[in-house]
């Protein structure tokens, strides 16, 4: 059994996250929610500090934030206020920065936890035996704990870094319970996409599916996010959908909350994901979810039970799923209520915070998973 973190001495944790939990990316949104949860609970025996490891602005400036994190970690180590470093990691530049932080933590004798978020890590980490492969494997195998978001990622890490297999723990992403009441789209069904607009998220296929639905009445859509906004706007114009689909660009957390409260369907037809925050946010508000079975999505969405799953890139299947939900309010309600129940049972932020506390306690103590009874 996991020990209750409340029965242990005070623990000091430094969390490396892109913008210190104040940014708008998926990792920062989760870390921001985690920070608020710790503040709400007022836990006396744990001190958690969220520190930027990439920072805002141009990526070329990120090295200064990474080095700044290492300096603050060193100062905390010598002050006796750094027991564990929690390192959020994704692919490409994130991994290069986190290898520096992990190496620094090892040199200082601080246990570190890797928290894998990257949607395309299976492609990025090729396992070809080259220099980068060896360096990534070393980073994972020296971690005291590795947090992954689902079974597929547990198996992937174990296959790439066999020495880390005994320290992998699954902790799905989580979100706060929505503050705004869900009101839906009113007279028409509101279909909502949240995420970076582009090929990986399946936005071109979503546009084509919506184009196939022009003869279906009583729906509108919002495609919100940064990325290929103008290209998508032009595509929608060619499909004669400009009056039915809004593209507000990047929206902040308040706008995201308002969009979710006004939506009926959350759609994310991605080709690659880890465990998408937007799907969990939609489930939290009781939206009917349409997604693709990529990454760890199938760990939380079961087809026809609490959402609809369609193959990546299959415009016909996506069109059919969205049309069903527009035309069948009973189906929308049934799937939305089931999705909300899954969120309340498994994807709430309070249990997420408790799970990470247990991970940190075990990392600090050097306990291995296979050593537990």
Residue frames relative to the residue before (quaternion, step in Angstrom):
aa qw qx qy qz dx dy dz
X 1.0000 0.0000 0.0000 0.0000 0.00 0.00 0.00
X 0.4953 -0.6231 0.5070 0.3307 3.58 -1.17 0.61
X 0.4375 -0.6725 0.5257 0.2827 3.52 -1.07 0.77
X 0.4825 -0.6214 0.5152 0.3401 3.56 -1.11 0.55
X 0.4541 -0.7051 0.4665 0.2812 3.59 -0.77 0.97
X 0.5981 0.5917 -0.3656 0.3981 3.57 1.15 -0.43
X 0.6549 0.5158 -0.3176 0.4519 3.59 1.24 -0.31
X 0.6454 0.5360 -0.2982 0.4552 3.59 1.26 0.00
X 0.6285 -0.5229 0.4026 0.4118 3.60 -1.27 0.33
X 0.6921 -0.4812 0.3367 0.4196 3.53 -1.31 0.35
X 0.1907 -0.7825 0.5901 0.0553 3.50 -0.97 1.00
X 0.2031 -0.7727 0.5941 0.0934 3.57 -0.97 0.95
X 0.0162 -0.8156 0.5752 -0.0614 3.55 -0.61 1.20
X 0.1610 -0.7440 0.6412 0.0970 3.54 -1.05 0.88
X 0.1605 -0.7990 0.5766 0.0584 3.58 -0.75 1.05
X 0.2060 -0.7661 0.6013 0.0957 3.56 -0.75 1.12
X 0.1528 0.7710 -0.5958 0.1650 3.54 -0.52 1.25
X 0.7092 -0.5257 0.2239 0.4130 3.62 -0.92 0.83
X 0.8307 0.0776 -0.0145 0.5511 3.59 0.70 -1.05
X 0.6352 -0.5678 0.3238 0.4114 3.54 1.14 0.57
X 0.6661 -0.5120 0.2985 0.4529 3.56 1.22 0.44
X 0.6395 0.5289 -0.3299 0.4501 3.58 1.27 0.15
X 0.5602 0.6222 -0.3840 0.3895 3.61 1.27 -0.06
X 0.5546 -0.6460 0.4353 0.2926 3.56 -1.34 0.05
X 0.4847 0.6570 -0.4490 0.3630 3.61 1.21 -0.01
X 0.7133 -0.4812 0.2992 0.4126 3.56 -1.25 0.38
X 0.6597 0.5036 -0.3180 0.4583 3.59 0.90 -0.91
X 0.6975 0.4763 -0.2836 0.4541 3.57 0.82 -0.97
X 0.6097 0.5427 -0.3631 0.4492 3.60 1.05 -0.65
X 0.6614 0.4909 -0.3031 0.4792 3.58 0.99 -0.84
X 0.6763 0.4819 -0.2977 0.4709 3.58 0.90 -0.90
X 0.6152 0.5368 -0.3488 0.4601 3.60 1.07 -0.64
X 0.6473 0.4997 -0.3081 0.4862 3.57 1.02 -0.82
X 0.6351 0.5258 -0.3243 0.4637 3.58 1.05 -0.78
X 0.6310 0.5298 -0.3275 0.4625 3.58 0.99 -0.83
X 0.6694 0.4907 -0.3020 0.4689 3.59 0.92 -0.88
X 0.6385 0.5287 -0.3326 0.4496 3.58 1.03 -0.72
X 0.6494 0.4964 -0.3243 0.4762 3.59 0.96 -0.77
X 0.6370 0.5118 -0.3307 0.4721 3.59 1.02 -0.74
X 0.6486 0.5259 -0.3165 0.4501 3.58 1.01 -0.81
X 0.7099 0.4656 -0.2617 0.4591 3.57 0.93 -0.92
X 0.1817 -0.8108 0.5307 0.1671 3.60 1.17 -0.55
X 0.1077 0.8240 -0.5418 0.1258 3.57 0.81 1.08
X 0.3570 -0.7889 0.4666 0.1802 3.57 -0.58 1.17
X 0.7655 0.4091 -0.2083 0.4509 3.59 1.01 -0.72
X 0.7073 0.3592 -0.2907 0.5349 3.57 1.13 0.52
X 0.1282 -0.7677 0.6263 0.0442 3.53 -0.99 0.94
X 0.0015 0.8099 -0.5838 0.0574 3.57 -0.48 1.24
X 0.0593 -0.7899 0.6104 0.0066 3.55 -0.82 1.05
X 0.2335 -0.7697 0.5855 0.1010 3.54 -0.85 1.07
X 0.0259 -0.8290 0.5546 -0.0676 3.57 -0.52 1.23
X 0.4863 -0.6755 0.4747 0.2861 3.58 -0.92 0.93
X 0.1503 -0.7931 0.5859 0.0715 3.57 -0.98 0.91
X 0.7414 0.3088 -0.2115 0.5570 3.58 1.30 -0.16
X 0.2468 -0.8076 0.4933 0.2084 3.53 1.01 -0.87
X 0.5811 -0.5739 0.4357 0.3784 3.56 -1.26 0.25
X 0.6905 0.5112 -0.3266 0.3939 3.56 -1.26 -0.01
X 0.8077 -0.2997 0.2120 0.4614 3.53 -1.36 -0.29
X 0.5531 -0.6399 0.4265 0.3205 3.56 -1.01 0.88
X 0.5696 0.6139 -0.3816 0.3912 3.59 1.16 -0.50
X 0.6634 0.4924 -0.3005 0.4767 3.57 1.22 -0.44
X 0.4793 0.7160 -0.4216 0.2826 3.57 1.24 -0.26
X 0.5743 0.6033 -0.3912 0.3914 3.60 1.07 -0.61
X 0.6328 0.5351 -0.3396 0.4448 3.59 1.06 -0.69
X 0.6414 0.4994 -0.3221 0.4852 3.59 1.07 -0.70
X 0.6342 0.5292 -0.3307 0.4565 3.59 1.02 -0.80
X 0.6782 0.4673 -0.2893 0.4879 3.58 0.89 -0.92
X 0.6194 0.5405 -0.3416 0.4555 3.57 1.07 -0.70
X 0.6154 0.5310 -0.3412 0.4722 3.56 1.05 -0.77
X 0.6657 0.5079 -0.3088 0.4512 3.59 0.88 -0.92
X 0.6434 0.5124 -0.3272 0.4652 3.59 0.99 -0.75
X 0.6662 0.4810 -0.3057 0.4810 3.59 0.94 -0.84
X 0.6207 0.5278 -0.3410 0.4690 3.59 1.06 -0.70
X 0.6459 0.5155 -0.3219 0.4619 3.60 0.97 -0.83
X 0.6611 0.5033 -0.3112 0.4612 3.57 0.92 -0.90
X 0.6540 0.5066 -0.3094 0.4689 3.58 0.99 -0.83
X 0.6183 0.5540 -0.3435 0.4391 3.58 1.02 -0.76
X 0.7284 0.4225 -0.2484 0.4788 3.57 0.85 -0.93
X 0.6435 0.4798 -0.3239 0.5007 3.57 1.27 -0.28
X 0.4842 -0.6850 0.4198 0.3465 3.60 1.28 -0.09
X 0.6068 0.5592 -0.3525 0.4415 3.59 1.19 0.48
X 0.6357 0.4501 -0.3655 0.5097 3.58 1.00 0.85
X 0.0246 -0.8184 0.5732 -0.0335 3.56 -0.14 1.32
X 0.7952 0.0418 0.0252 0.6044 3.57 1.04 -0.83
X 0.1793 -0.7347 0.6405 0.1332 3.55 -1.18 0.67
X 0.1898 -0.7680 0.6063 0.0811 3.55 -0.81 1.08
X 0.0942 -0.8354 0.5413 -0.0171 3.58 -0.44 1.27
X 0.2139 -0.7578 0.6067 0.1090 3.57 -0.56 1.19
X 0.0167 -0.8334 0.5496 -0.0560 3.56 -0.69 1.08
X 0.0444 -0.7414 0.6691 0.0257 3.53 -1.18 0.80
X 0.7135 -0.4702 0.3018 0.4229 3.60 -1.23 -0.18
X 0.8140 0.2991 -0.2464 0.4326 3.53 -1.50 0.01
X 0.8699 0.0346 -0.0348 0.4908 3.59 -0.81 -1.01
X 0.5960 0.5707 -0.3651 0.4311 3.57 1.05 -0.68
X 0.6670 0.4954 -0.3047 0.4656 3.58 0.93 -0.88
X 0.6440 0.5200 -0.3372 0.4485 3.61 0.90 -0.83
X 0.6646 0.4858 -0.3090 0.4762 3.59 0.94 -0.83
X 0.7040 0.4770 -0.2821 0.4442 3.59 0.89 -0.89
X 0.5580 0.5655 -0.4026 0.4546 3.60 1.17 -0.36
X 0.6231 0.5246 -0.3326 0.4753 3.59 1.07 -0.72
X 0.6782 0.4875 -0.2930 0.4653 3.58 0.87 -0.95
X 0.6570 0.5062 -0.3152 0.4612 3.61 0.95 -0.87
X 0.6487 0.5107 -0.3199 0.4648 3.60 0.97 -0.82
X 0.6442 0.5124 -0.3166 0.4714 3.57 1.00 -0.82
X 0.6359 0.5256 -0.3291 0.4595 3.60 0.97 -0.82
X 0.6490 0.5113 -0.3187 0.4646 3.59 0.95 -0.84
X 0.6526 0.5166 -0.3162 0.4553 3.58 0.94 -0.86
X 0.7116 0.4400 -0.2484 0.4881 3.57 1.09 -0.72
X 0.4657 -0.7006 0.4269 0.3318 3.58 1.29 -0.13
X 0.4717 0.6546 -0.4506 0.3820 3.58 1.12 0.66
X 0.4400 -0.6732 0.5249 0.2786 3.58 -0.90 0.88
X 0.0738 -0.8056 0.5854 0.0543 3.56 -1.04 0.72
X 0.2757 -0.7255 0.6158 0.1357 3.49 -1.30 0.70
X 0.2139 -0.7473 0.6138 0.1376 3.58 -0.94 0.89
X 0.1128 -0.7780 0.6174 0.0287 3.56 -0.94 0.96
X 0.1887 -0.8404 0.5034 0.0689 3.57 -0.14 1.32
X 0.0535 -0.8174 0.5733 -0.0180 3.56 -0.74 1.14
X 0.5472 0.6969 -0.3821 0.2626 3.59 1.09 -0.64
X 0.4338 -0.7249 0.4799 0.2368 3.56 -0.79 1.06
X 0.7846 0.3228 -0.1478 0.5083 3.57 1.03 -0.79
X 0.2657 0.8121 -0.4903 0.1717 3.59 1.16 0.51
X 0.5998 0.5701 -0.3656 0.4261 3.58 1.10 -0.59
X 0.6679 0.4575 -0.2888 0.5110 3.58 1.15 -0.60
X 0.6583 0.5298 -0.3080 0.4371 3.56 0.95 -0.90
X 0.7507 0.3109 -0.1862 0.5524 3.58 0.86 -0.95
X 0.1927 -0.8585 0.4687 0.0785 3.53 0.10 1.36
X 0.3090 -0.7624 0.5139 0.2434 3.59 1.10 -0.59
X 0.3714 0.7746 -0.4457 0.2517 3.60 1.16 0.57
X 0.5509 -0.6381 0.3870 0.3737 3.58 1.24 0.04
X 0.4963 0.6720 -0.4182 0.3567 3.59 1.26 0.03
X 0.7744 -0.3693 0.2453 0.4514 3.54 -1.36 0.00
X 0.6873 0.4783 -0.2952 0.4601 3.59 0.81 -0.99
X 0.6175 0.5479 -0.3393 0.4510 3.60 0.98 -0.81
X 0.6822 0.4868 -0.2932 0.4600 3.59 0.90 -0.91
X 0.6569 0.5120 -0.3149 0.4551 3.57 0.98 -0.80
X 0.6513 0.4920 -0.3215 0.4799 3.60 0.98 -0.80
X 0.6429 0.5215 -0.3309 0.4530 3.58 0.93 -0.87
X 0.6439 0.5202 -0.3226 0.4591 3.58 0.97 -0.82
X 0.6333 0.5319 -0.3354 0.4512 3.59 0.96 -0.84
X 0.6948 0.4606 -0.2791 0.4767 3.59 0.91 -0.88
X 0.7069 0.4776 -0.2875 0.4354 3.61 0.85 -0.87
X 0.6749 0.4547 -0.3073 0.4934 3.60 1.20 -0.32
X 0.4915 0.6542 -0.4404 0.3693 3.59 1.24 -0.06
X 0.4720 -0.6664 0.4983 0.2913 3.57 -1.06 0.74
X 0.7707 -0.0097 0.0021 0.6371 3.53 1.22 -0.60
X 0.1474 -0.7426 0.6443 0.1084 3.54 -1.27 0.55
X 0.1723 -0.7797 0.5974 0.0741 3.55 -0.67 1.13
X 0.0169 -0.7784 0.6274 -0.0129 3.58 -0.81 1.04
X 0.5308 -0.6951 0.4147 0.2513 3.54 -1.23 0.56
X 0.8172 0.0162 -0.0013 0.5761 3.59 1.24 -0.13
X 0.7362 -0.4505 0.2903 0.4133 3.53 -1.34 0.24
X 0.6433 0.5413 -0.3364 0.4242 3.59 0.93 -0.86
X 0.6837 0.4697 -0.2856 0.4800 3.59 1.06 -0.71
X 0.5729 0.5560 -0.3764 0.4700 3.60 1.14 -0.54
X 0.6943 0.4715 -0.2785 0.4670 3.57 0.84 -0.98
X 0.6317 0.5376 -0.3357 0.4465 3.59 1.01 -0.74
X 0.6815 0.4751 -0.2996 0.4692 3.59 0.81 -0.95
X 0.6440 0.5237 -0.3260 0.4525 3.61 0.95 -0.82
X 0.6711 0.4903 -0.3039 0.4656 3.59 1.05 -0.69
X 0.7003 0.4558 -0.2668 0.4803 3.60 1.04 -0.75
X 0.7956 0.1330 -0.0373 0.5899 3.59 1.06 -0.79
X 0.1784 -0.8384 0.5038 0.1066 3.61 0.37 1.21
X 0.6338 0.5505 -0.3365 0.4266 3.58 1.07 -0.65
X 0.6680 0.4889 -0.2976 0.4756 3.58 1.25 -0.29
X 0.4304 0.7582 -0.4359 0.2234 3.59 1.24 -0.34
X 0.7001 0.4921 -0.2779 0.4364 3.60 1.00 -0.77
X 0.7200 0.4301 -0.2436 0.4871 3.59 1.25 -0.14
X 0.4913 0.6607 -0.4302 0.3702 3.59 1.22 0.32
X 0.0114 -0.7856 0.6183 -0.0187 3.55 -0.95 0.93
X 0.3425 -0.7351 0.5517 0.1948 3.58 -0.99 0.85
X 0.0988 0.7481 -0.6496 0.0932 3.54 -0.82 1.09
X 0.2872 -0.7842 0.5184 0.1840 3.64 -0.21 1.17
X 0.6066 -0.5213 0.4491 0.3981 3.54 -1.25 0.43
X 0.1143 -0.7874 0.6040 0.0460 3.55 -1.23 0.50
X 0.1502 -0.7707 0.6100 0.1061 3.55 -1.27 0.37
X 0.5935 -0.5565 0.4472 0.3716 3.51 -1.31 0.31
X 0.5538 -0.5533 0.4878 0.3862 3.55 -1.24 0.38
X 0.5123 -0.6760 0.4212 0.3213 3.62 -0.74 0.98
X 0.4099 -0.6964 0.5386 0.2387 3.55 -1.10 0.79
X 0.6997 0.4542 -0.2664 0.4828 3.57 0.99 -0.87
X 0.4748 -0.6552 0.5100 0.2919 3.53 -1.04 0.79
X 0.4239 -0.6940 0.5177 0.2658 3.55 -1.00 0.82
X 0.0772 -0.8216 0.5647 0.0085 3.56 -0.67 1.13
X 0.3937 -0.7429 0.4660 0.2755 3.59 1.19 -0.37
X 0.6989 -0.5262 0.3324 0.3525 3.52 -1.35 -0.02
X 0.5286 -0.6475 0.4147 0.3596 3.59 1.21 0.08
X 0.8470 -0.0906 0.0833 0.5172 3.58 -0.83 -0.99
X 0.7707 0.2672 -0.1565 0.5569 3.58 1.14 -0.58
X 0.5137 -0.6288 0.4864 0.3227 3.57 -1.22 0.51
X 0.2246 -0.7830 0.5723 0.0940 3.55 -0.77 1.11
X 0.1502 -0.7813 0.6045 0.0390 3.58 -0.62 1.23
X 0.0916 -0.8357 0.5413 -0.0135 3.59 -0.67 1.14
X 0.0818 -0.7373 0.6689 0.0472 3.54 -1.11 0.89
X 0.0325 -0.7759 0.6301 -0.0001 3.57 -0.99 0.93
X 0.5450 0.6116 -0.4419 0.3657 3.59 -0.72 0.98
X 0.6673 -0.4608 0.3752 0.4490 3.53 -1.31 -0.06
X 0.3655 -0.7612 0.5017 0.1879 3.55 -0.68 1.16
X 0.4669 0.6597 -0.4837 0.3359 3.57 -0.65 1.13
X 0.7887 -0.3590 0.2412 0.4370 3.51 -1.37 -0.13
X 0.6687 0.5327 -0.3336 0.3974 3.61 0.80 -0.98
X 0.7148 0.4370 -0.2474 0.4866 3.57 1.04 -0.76
X 0.5088 -0.6901 0.4060 0.3164 3.61 1.26 0.10
X 0.2872 0.7943 -0.4993 0.1930 3.61 1.15 0.47
X 0.6225 0.5219 -0.3758 0.4460 3.67 0.90 -0.66
X 0.6609 0.4934 -0.3035 0.4772 3.59 0.98 -0.80
X 0.6160 0.5349 -0.3435 0.4653 3.58 1.08 -0.70
X 0.6384 0.5171 -0.3292 0.4655 3.59 0.95 -0.83
X 0.6646 0.5014 -0.3096 0.4593 3.58 0.91 -0.89
X 0.6389 0.5195 -0.3278 0.4631 3.58 1.02 -0.81
X 0.6530 0.4938 -0.3166 0.4791 3.59 0.95 -0.82
X 0.6118 0.5478 -0.3438 0.4555 3.56 1.10 -0.67
X 0.6453 0.5177 -0.3090 0.4692 3.56 1.10 -0.71
X 0.6986 0.4796 -0.2551 0.4657 3.58 1.25 -0.44
X 0.3144 0.7854 -0.4941 0.2003 3.62 1.19 0.23
X 0.6940 0.4660 -0.2835 0.4699 3.58 1.07 -0.64
X 0.5639 0.5710 -0.3867 0.4544 3.59 1.31 -0.15
X 0.3349 -0.7893 0.4839 0.1754 3.59 -0.67 1.01
X 0.8374 0.3185 -0.1737 0.4088 3.51 -1.45 0.10
X 0.6247 0.4716 -0.4240 0.4557 3.57 0.68 1.06
X 0.0351 -0.7378 0.6712 0.0630 3.50 -1.38 0.40
X 0.2116 -0.7935 0.5605 0.1069 3.58 -1.17 0.39
X 0.1493 -0.7393 0.6474 0.1097 3.52 -1.32 0.50
X 0.0938 -0.7564 0.6460 0.0404 3.55 -0.90 0.98
X 0.0057 0.8430 -0.5321 0.0789 3.57 -0.13 1.34
X 0.5089 0.6190 -0.4907 0.3422 3.54 -0.95 0.94
X 0.5125 -0.6085 0.4887 0.3581 3.54 -1.30 0.12
X 0.4557 0.6761 -0.4979 0.2956 3.56 -1.27 -0.12
X 0.8183 -0.2425 0.1936 0.4839 3.55 -1.03 -0.86
X 0.0213 0.8531 -0.5191 0.0471 3.55 0.70 1.13
X 0.7181 0.4460 -0.2756 0.4577 3.60 0.72 -1.00
X 0.6153 0.5338 -0.3487 0.4636 3.59 1.03 -0.71
X 0.6710 0.4852 -0.2942 0.4774 3.57 0.99 -0.83
X 0.6094 0.5462 -0.3489 0.4567 3.57 1.04 -0.72
X 0.6585 0.5016 -0.3015 0.4732 3.58 0.99 -0.87
X 0.6345 0.5319 -0.3268 0.4558 3.57 1.02 -0.81
X 0.6640 0.4998 -0.2986 0.4692 3.58 0.96 -0.86
X 0.6200 0.5329 -0.3457 0.4605 3.57 1.07 -0.70
X 0.6474 0.5123 -0.3206 0.4642 3.59 0.98 -0.82
X 0.6968 0.4464 -0.2580 0.4986 3.57 1.17 -0.65
X 0.4186 -0.7261 0.4423 0.3194 3.59 1.34 0.09
X 0.4689 0.6813 -0.4286 0.3638 3.56 1.01 0.89
X 0.3579 0.7801 -0.4675 0.2116 3.57 1.25 0.04
X 0.6994 0.4701 -0.2780 0.4610 3.60 1.08 -0.66
X 0.7233 0.4259 -0.2454 0.4850 3.61 1.23 -0.26
X 0.7546 0.3184 -0.1765 0.5459 3.61 1.20 -0.41
X 0.2042 -0.7802 0.5850 0.0854 3.56 -0.78 1.10
X 0.0974 -0.7666 0.6324 0.0540 3.57 -1.11 0.79
X 0.0902 -0.8491 0.5186 0.0448 3.61 0.12 1.20
X 0.4857 -0.6291 0.4604 0.3956 3.61 1.23 -0.25
X 0.7710 -0.3090 0.2430 0.5010 3.53 -1.24 -0.50
X 0.0910 -0.7954 0.5985 0.0305 3.58 -0.94 0.89
X 0.4856 -0.6804 0.4803 0.2657 3.54 -1.11 0.76
X 0.7488 -0.4330 0.2591 0.4298 3.60 -1.28 0.15
X 0.6413 0.5146 -0.3432 0.4541 3.61 0.98 -0.70
X 0.6605 0.4947 -0.2989 0.4793 3.56 1.02 -0.85
X 0.6073 0.5438 -0.3484 0.4626 3.59 1.05 -0.73
X 0.6632 0.5082 -0.3047 0.4573 3.57 0.88 -0.95
X 0.6654 0.4994 -0.3054 0.4632 3.58 0.98 -0.84
X 0.6399 0.5208 -0.3258 0.4616 3.59 0.99 -0.78
X 0.6574 0.5015 -0.3150 0.4660 3.58 0.92 -0.88
X 0.6535 0.5188 -0.3191 0.4495 3.60 0.95 -0.84
X 0.7321 0.4165 -0.2308 0.4871 3.59 1.10 -0.66
X 0.6019 0.5824 -0.3496 0.4199 3.60 1.28 -0.02
X 0.3139 -0.7259 0.5799 0.1956 3.53 -1.35 0.34
X 0.7817 0.1759 -0.0571 0.5956 3.56 1.16 -0.74
X 0.1606 -0.7443 0.6408 0.0980 3.57 -1.03 0.86
X 0.0488 -0.8149 0.5774 -0.0109 3.58 -0.66 1.10
X 0.0793 0.7729 -0.6248 0.0770 3.57 -0.97 0.91
X 0.0202 -0.8557 0.5167 -0.0198 3.62 0.14 1.27
X 0.1040 0.8688 -0.4773 0.0814 3.58 0.95 0.94
X 0.4258 -0.6554 0.5636 0.2675 3.49 -1.39 0.40
X 0.7919 0.0470 -0.0203 0.6085 3.61 1.18 -0.50
X 0.1162 0.7611 -0.6306 0.0978 3.55 -1.02 0.92
X 0.3792 -0.6263 0.5947 0.3321 3.53 -1.34 0.04
X 0.6584 -0.3495 0.2535 0.6166 3.57 0.44 -1.26
X 0.2718 -0.8480 0.4275 0.1556 3.58 0.11 1.31
X 0.4808 -0.6861 0.4781 0.2638 3.52 -0.89 1.04
X 0.6351 0.5554 -0.3537 0.4038 3.61 0.93 -0.80
X 0.6210 0.5275 -0.3469 0.4644 3.60 1.05 -0.68
X 0.6649 0.4927 -0.3065 0.4703 3.58 0.93 -0.87
X 0.6334 0.5195 -0.3309 0.4685 3.59 1.01 -0.76
X 0.6451 0.5103 -0.3199 0.4702 3.59 1.01 -0.76
X 0.6410 0.5189 -0.3158 0.4692 3.56 1.00 -0.85
X 0.6289 0.5633 -0.3347 0.4184 3.59 0.98 -0.85
X 0.7366 0.3914 -0.2197 0.5059 3.59 1.09 -0.69
X 0.5414 -0.6544 0.3915 0.3540 3.58 1.24 0.09
X 0.3465 0.7210 -0.5257 0.2894 3.59 1.06 0.67
X 0.4588 -0.6163 0.5488 0.3293 3.55 -1.25 0.44
X 0.2335 -0.8139 0.5249 0.0867 3.57 -0.64 1.15
X 0.0620 -0.7284 0.6800 0.0556 3.53 -1.17 0.81
X 0.1340 0.7971 -0.5699 0.1477 3.57 -0.58 1.15
X 0.4556 -0.6435 0.5322 0.3083 3.54 -1.35 -0.05
X 0.4849 -0.6880 0.4545 0.2915 3.62 -1.02 0.71
X 0.3230 0.7347 -0.5216 0.2897 3.57 0.55 1.23
X 0.7920 0.2246 -0.1911 0.5346 3.57 -1.15 0.54
X 0.7511 -0.3565 0.2879 0.4752 3.55 -0.98 -0.92
X 0.2666 0.7938 -0.5124 0.1906 3.60 1.19 0.38
X 0.6768 0.5044 -0.3065 0.4400 3.59 0.93 -0.83
X 0.5412 0.5988 -0.4146 0.4202 3.61 1.21 -0.15
X 0.7901 0.2879 -0.1526 0.5192 3.59 1.14 -0.54
X 0.7452 0.3102 -0.1972 0.5564 3.62 1.19 -0.44
X 0.0965 -0.7782 0.6202 0.0229 3.56 -0.76 1.11
X 0.4984 -0.7009 0.4249 0.2825 3.55 -0.65 1.16
X 0.8482 0.1192 -0.1658 0.4888 3.52 -1.00 1.07
X 0.6521 0.4926 -0.3324 0.4708 3.62 1.23 -0.02
X 0.8072 -0.0481 0.0342 0.5874 3.59 0.80 -0.95
X 0.7872 0.0626 -0.0805 0.6082 3.56 1.20 0.54
X 0.3840 -0.6792 0.5618 0.2750 3.54 -1.34 -0.03
X 0.1619 -0.7813 0.5989 0.0681 3.56 -0.92 0.97
X 0.0633 -0.7900 0.6099 0.0018 3.55 -0.94 0.96
X 0.5774 -0.5949 0.4128 0.3772 3.62 -1.06 0.58
X 0.5491 -0.6047 0.4462 0.3656 3.64 -1.01 0.68
X 0.8297 0.2381 -0.1802 0.4716 3.55 -0.97 0.86
X 0.5785 0.5930 -0.3719 0.4189 3.60 1.25 -0.11
X 0.2414 -0.8142 0.5146 0.1183 3.56 0.00 1.34
X 0.6383 0.5393 -0.3335 0.4365 3.59 0.97 -0.83
X 0.6755 0.4815 -0.2961 0.4734 3.59 0.92 -0.90
X 0.6388 0.5159 -0.3252 0.4691 3.58 1.02 -0.76
X 0.6292 0.5283 -0.3256 0.4680 3.58 1.00 -0.82
X 0.6686 0.5061 -0.3021 0.4535 3.58 0.89 -0.93
X 0.6691 0.5066 -0.3119 0.4454 3.59 0.89 -0.93
X 0.6812 0.4785 -0.2953 0.4689 3.59 0.87 -0.91
X 0.6434 0.5226 -0.3247 0.4555 3.59 0.98 -0.80
X 0.6141 0.5438 -0.3443 0.4567 3.59 0.99 -0.79
X 0.7067 0.4693 -0.2754 0.4523 3.56 0.84 -0.95
X 0.6240 0.5257 -0.3443 0.4644 3.59 1.06 -0.64
X 0.7657 0.4108 -0.1943 0.4551 3.55 0.89 -0.96
X 0.7584 0.3474 -0.1816 0.5208 3.61 1.19 -0.38
X 0.2020 -0.8186 0.5252 0.1152 3.64 0.05 1.21
X 0.6107 0.5501 -0.3626 0.4392 3.61 1.07 -0.62
X 0.6392 0.5111 -0.3210 0.4767 3.58 1.03 -0.75
X 0.6274 0.5311 -0.3358 0.4599 3.57 0.95 -0.85
X 0.6835 0.4939 -0.2918 0.4514 3.56 0.86 -0.98
X 0.6653 0.5110 -0.3132 0.4453 3.59 0.89 -0.91
X 0.6928 0.4630 -0.2871 0.4725 3.60 0.83 -0.93
X 0.6546 0.5248 -0.3179 0.4415 3.58 0.99 -0.81
X 0.6629 0.4929 -0.3102 0.4705 3.58 0.93 -0.82
X 0.6457 0.5054 -0.3210 0.4740 3.59 1.02 -0.78
X 0.6353 0.5261 -0.3289 0.4599 3.60 1.02 -0.77
X 0.6517 0.5092 -0.3153 0.4654 3.57 0.96 -0.86
X 0.6337 0.5310 -0.3335 0.4530 3.60 1.01 -0.76
X 0.6380 0.5089 -0.3270 0.4765 3.60 1.01 -0.78
X 0.6338 0.5229 -0.3392 0.4580 3.58 0.97 -0.79
X 0.6917 0.4816 -0.2959 0.4495 3.59 0.77 -0.96
X 0.6908 0.4860 -0.2756 0.4590 3.58 1.08 -0.70
X 0.8568 0.1852 -0.0260 0.4805 3.59 0.83 -0.97
X 0.7934 0.3669 -0.1427 0.4644 3.61 1.09 -0.60
X 0.3855 0.7142 -0.4865 0.3234 3.58 1.18 0.56
X 0.5876 -0.6299 0.3890 0.3265 3.57 -1.11 0.69
X 0.6158 0.5720 -0.3680 0.3977 3.65 1.00 -0.66
X 0.6793 0.4429 -0.3078 0.4977 3.68 0.83 -0.81
X 0.5859 0.5696 -0.3590 0.4511 3.59 1.12 -0.66
X 0.6653 0.4954 -0.2972 0.4728 3.58 0.91 -0.92
X 0.6516 0.5068 -0.3152 0.4682 3.58 0.97 -0.80
X 0.6381 0.5288 -0.3284 0.4532 3.60 0.97 -0.83
X 0.6749 0.4808 -0.3054 0.4691 3.60 0.92 -0.83
X 0.5991 0.5462 -0.3698 0.4538 3.59 1.04 -0.63
X 0.6530 0.5051 -0.3105 0.4712 3.57 0.97 -0.84
X 0.6209 0.5319 -0.3324 0.4701 3.59 1.03 -0.79
X 0.6783 0.4911 -0.2971 0.4588 3.58 0.88 -0.94
X 0.6293 0.5290 -0.3423 0.4548 3.59 0.96 -0.80
X 0.6848 0.4818 -0.2872 0.4651 3.56 0.87 -0.94
X 0.6310 0.5289 -0.3344 0.4586 3.59 1.02 -0.77
X 0.6727 0.4989 -0.3001 0.4566 3.57 0.95 -0.84
X 0.7122 0.4512 -0.2525 0.4747 3.57 1.06 -0.74
X 0.4511 -0.7024 0.4439 0.3257 3.60 1.22 -0.33
X 0.3645 0.7372 -0.4905 0.2883 3.59 1.24 0.31
X 0.2400 -0.7527 0.5933 0.1543 3.59 -0.95 0.87
X 0.6069 -0.6005 0.3804 0.3554 3.55 -1.04 0.78
X 0.7004 0.4840 -0.2936 0.4347 3.56 0.86 -0.90
X 0.6061 0.5645 -0.3498 0.4377 3.58 1.30 -0.25
X 0.5494 0.6254 -0.3975 0.3861 3.56 1.26 -0.26
X 0.4749 -0.6360 0.5174 0.3198 3.55 -1.22 0.51
